[in-house]
Amino acid sequence: AAASAHSTTMAQMNSNSVEGTVVITAFCTHKQTDMISPFVMDPEKAVRAWNECNPEDYLSYDAPDMWKAALVDTGIGSMQILSGAAKSSSFVAYVHILKTEQTT
């Protein structure tokens, strides 16, 4: 969105004599929003995802090994998980003020 906003503003400034720009923004969440939650982790899917993302730190599917990996700090990295999200809307408007000159 930032790149699009910049290119739109630059296009107006290059084709017109712009004196200034007013940017109007609005953001809202919806009353009937869709929530992706609650997050319930399936240990086997989590291990499968880990092994896909980190083949050098392979984890075993064996139950005792999964338990150990969950409880013991093994010093290996971490994995980011999206556990919830809500839908919303936004609006951006530009008002370009054109420079006008008048001679009498």
Phi and psi in degrees as GROMACS dihedral restraints (atoms count N, CA, C in turn):
[ dihedral_restraints ]
;  ai    aj    ak    al  type     phi  dphi    fc
    3     4     5     6     1   -64.5    20    10
    4     5     6     7     1   -41.2    20    10
    6     7     8     9     1   -64.8    20    10
    7     8     9    10     1   -40.2    20    10
    9    10    11    12     1   -64.9    20    10
   10    11    12    13     1   -42.4    20    10
   12    13    14    15     1   -62.7    20    10
   13    14    15    16     1   -43.0    20    10
   15    16    17    18     1   -64.7    20    10
   16    17    18    19     1   -45.9    20    10
   18    19    20    21     1   -65.6    20    10
   19    20    21    22     1   -36.9    20    10
   21    22    23    24     1   -64.1    20    10
   22    23    24    25     1   -45.9    20    10
   24    25    26    27     1   -64.3    20    10
   25    26    27    28     1   -43.9    20    10
   27    28    29    30     1   -65.0    20    10
   28    29    30    31     1   -36.9    20    10
   30    31    32    33     1   -63.5    20    10
   31    32    33    34     1   -41.2    20    10
   33    34    35    36     1   -67.4    20    10
   34    35    36    37     1   -40.2    20    10
   36    37    38    39     1   -67.8    20    10
   37    38    39    40     1   -32.9    20    10
   39    40    41    42     1   -76.6    20    10
   40    41    42    43     1   -31.4    20    10
   42    43    44    45     1   -97.2    20    10
   43    44    45    46     1   -11.5    20    10
   45    46    47    48     1  -134.1    20    10
   46    47    48    49     1   167.0    20    10
   48    49    50    51     1   -94.2    20    10
   49    50    51    52     1    87.7    20    10
   51    52    53    54     1   -87.7    20    10
   52    53    54    55     1   127.5    20    10
   54    55    56    57     1   -91.5    20    10
   55    56    57    58     1   -29.1    20    10
   57    58    59    60     1  -171.1    20    10
   58    59    60    61     1   169.2    20    10
   60    61    62    63     1  -137.9    20    10
   61    62    63    64     1   134.9    20    10
   63    64    65    66     1  -107.1    20    10
   64    65    66    67     1   127.9    20    10
   66    67    68    69     1  -107.7    20    10
   67    68    69    70     1   126.0    20    10
   69    70    71    72     1  -113.6    20    10
   70    71    72    73     1   125.7    20    10
   72    73    74    75     1  -128.5    20    10
   73    74    75    76     1   149.5    20    10
   75    76    77    78     1  -144.2    20    10
   76    77    78    79     1   142.9    20    10
   78    79    80    81     1  -139.9    20    10
   79    80    81    82     1   135.4    20    10
   81    82    83    84     1  -148.2    20    10
   82    83    84    85     1   151.4    20    10
   84    85    86    87     1  -101.5    20    10
   85    86    87    88     1   160.7    20    10
   87    88    89    90     1  -105.4    20    10
   88    89    90    91     1   145.0    20    10
   90    91    92    93     1   -61.7    20    10
   91    92    93    94     1   -39.0    20    10
   93    94    95    96     1   -98.9    20    10
   94    95    96    97     1    44.5    20    10
   96    97    98    99     1   -70.5    20    10
   97    98    99   100     1   151.6    20    10
   99   100   101   102     1   -92.2    20    10
  100   101   102   103     1   121.0    20    10
  102   103   104   105     1  -101.8    20    10
  103   104   105   106     1   133.5    20    10
  105   106   107   108     1   -98.4    20    10
  106   107   108   109     1    87.3    20    10
  108   109   110   111     1  -168.2    20    10
  109   110   111   112     1   170.8    20    10
  111   112   113   114     1   -76.8    20    10
  112   113   114   115     1   163.9    20    10
  114   115   116   117     1   -89.9    20    10
  115   116   117   118     1   119.6    20    10
  117   118   119   120     1  -119.6    20    10
  118   119   120   121     1   116.5    20    10
  120   121   122   123     1   -87.9    20    10
  121   122   123   124     1   130.4    20    10
  123   124   125   126     1   -94.0    20    10
  124   125   126   127     1   115.2    20    10
  126   127   128   129     1   -57.0    20    10
  127   128   129   130     1   -39.8    20    10
  129   130   131   132     1   -66.9    20    10
  130   131   132   133     1   -39.5    20    10
  132   133   134   135     1   -67.2    20    10
  133   134   135   136     1   -36.6    20    10
  135   136   137   138     1   -64.4    20    10
  136   137   138   139     1   -43.0    20    10
  138   139   140   141     1   -66.1    20    10
  139   140   141   142     1   -40.2    20    10
  141   142   143   144     1   -62.4    20    10
  142   143   144   145     1   -42.9    20    10
  144   145   146   147     1   -64.9    20    10
  145   146   147   148     1   -42.8    20    10
  147   148   149   150     1   -58.8    20    10
  148   149   150   151     1   -48.8    20    10
  150   151   152   153     1   -64.3    20    10
  151   152   153   154     1   -31.5    20    10
  153   154   155   156     1   -69.7    20    10
  154   155   156   157     1   -40.4    20    10
  156   157   158   159     1   -83.8    20    10
  157   158   159   160     1   -24.9    20    10
  159   160   161   162     1  -132.8    20    10
  160   161   162   163     1    68.3    20    10
  162   163   164   165     1   -63.3    20    10
  163   164   165   166     1   -23.3    20    10
  165   166   167   168     1   -75.8    20    10
  166   167   168   169     1   -18.8    20    10
  168   169   170   171     1  -117.1    20    10
  169   170   171   172     1    55.7    20    10
  171   172   173   174     1   -60.3    20    10
  172   173   174   175     1   134.5    20    10
  174   175   176   177     1  -109.1    20    10
  175   176   177   178     1   141.6    20    10
  177   178   179   180     1   -79.2    20    10
  178   179   180   181     1   152.1    20    10
  180   181   182   183     1   -85.9    20    10
  181   182   183   184     1    -2.5    20    10
  183   184   185   186     1   -66.0    20    10
  184   185   186   187     1   132.9    20    10
  186   187   188   189     1   -55.2    20    10
  187   188   189   190     1   -47.0    20    10
  189   190   191   192     1   -62.6    20    10
  190   191   192   193     1   -36.9    20    10
  192   193   194   195     1   -68.0    20    10
  193   194   195   196     1   -38.7    20    10
  195   196   197   198     1   -64.1    20    10
  196   197   198   199     1   -41.1    20    10
  198   199   200   201     1   -62.3    20    10
  199   200   201   202     1   -45.6    20    10
  201   202   203   204     1   -62.7    20    10
  202   203   204   205     1   -44.2    20    10
  204   205   206   207     1   -63.3    20    10
  205   206   207   208     1   -32.3    20    10
  207   208   209   210     1   -74.9    20    10
  208   209   210   211     1   -32.1    20    10
  210   211   212   213     1  -100.6    20    10
  211   212   213   214     1   -25.4    20    10
  213   214   215   216     1  -104.7    20    10
  214   215   216   217     1   135.1    20    10
  216   217   218   219     1   -75.1    20    10
  217   218   219   220     1   105.3    20    10
  219   220   221   222     1   -88.7    20    10
  220   221   222   223     1    -7.1    20    10
  222   223   224   225     1    83.0    20    10
  223   224   225   226     1     1.0    20    10
  225   226   227   228     1   -85.8    20    10
  226   227   228   229     1   169.3    20    10
  228   229   230   231     1   -65.8    20    10
  229   230   231   232     1  -161.5    20    10
  231   232   233   234     1  -131.0    20    10
  232   233   234   235     1   171.5    20    10
  234   235   236   237     1  -134.4    20    10
  235   236   237   238     1   131.2    20    10
  237   238   239   240     1   -84.1    20    10
  238   239   240   241     1   138.0    20    10
  240   241   242   243     1  -130.6    20    10
  241   242   243   244     1   132.3    20    10
  243   244   245   246     1   -86.0    20    10
  244   245   246   247     1   116.6    20    10
  246   247   248   249     1  -111.0    20    10
  247   248   249   250     1    -4.0    20    10
  249   250   251   252     1  -171.3    20    10
  250   251   252   253     1   152.5    20    10
  252   253   254   255     1  -159.6    20    10
  253   254   255   256     1   154.7    20    10
  255   256   257   258     1  -130.7    20    10
  256   257   258   259     1   149.9    20    10
  258   259   260   261     1   -90.6    20    10
  259   260   261   262     1   147.3    20    10
  261   262   263   264     1  -150.0    20    10
  262   263   264   265     1   177.4    20    10
  264   265   266   267     1  -129.7    20    10
  265   266   267   268     1   153.8    20    10
  267   268   269   270     1  -143.1    20    10
  268   269   270   271     1   161.4    20    10
  270   271   272   273     1  -144.6    20    10
  271   272   273   274     1   135.1    20    10
  273   274   275   276     1  -131.4    20    10
  274   275   276   277     1   130.4    20    10
  276   277   278   279     1  -131.4    20    10
  277   278   279   280     1   147.6    20    10
  279   280   281   282     1  -119.6    20    10
  280   281   282   283     1   134.3    20    10
  282   283   284   285     1  -118.6    20    10
  283   284   285   286     1   109.8    20    10
  285   286   287   288     1   -91.8    20    10
  286   287   288   289     1   129.4    20    10
  288   289   290   291     1   -97.9    20    10
  289   290   291   292     1   115.6    20    10
  291   292   293   294     1   -85.6    20    10
  292   293   294   295     1   140.7    20    10
  294   295   296   297     1   -80.2    20    10
  295   296   297   298     1   126.2    20    10
  297   298   299   300     1  -121.7    20    10
  298   299   300   301     1   141.1    20    10
  300   301   302   303     1  -123.2    20    10
  301   302   303   304     1   140.4    20    10
  303   304   305   306     1  -133.3    20    10
  304   305   306   307     1   133.1    20    10
  306   307   308   309     1  -112.4    20    10
  307   308   309   310     1   147.0    20    10
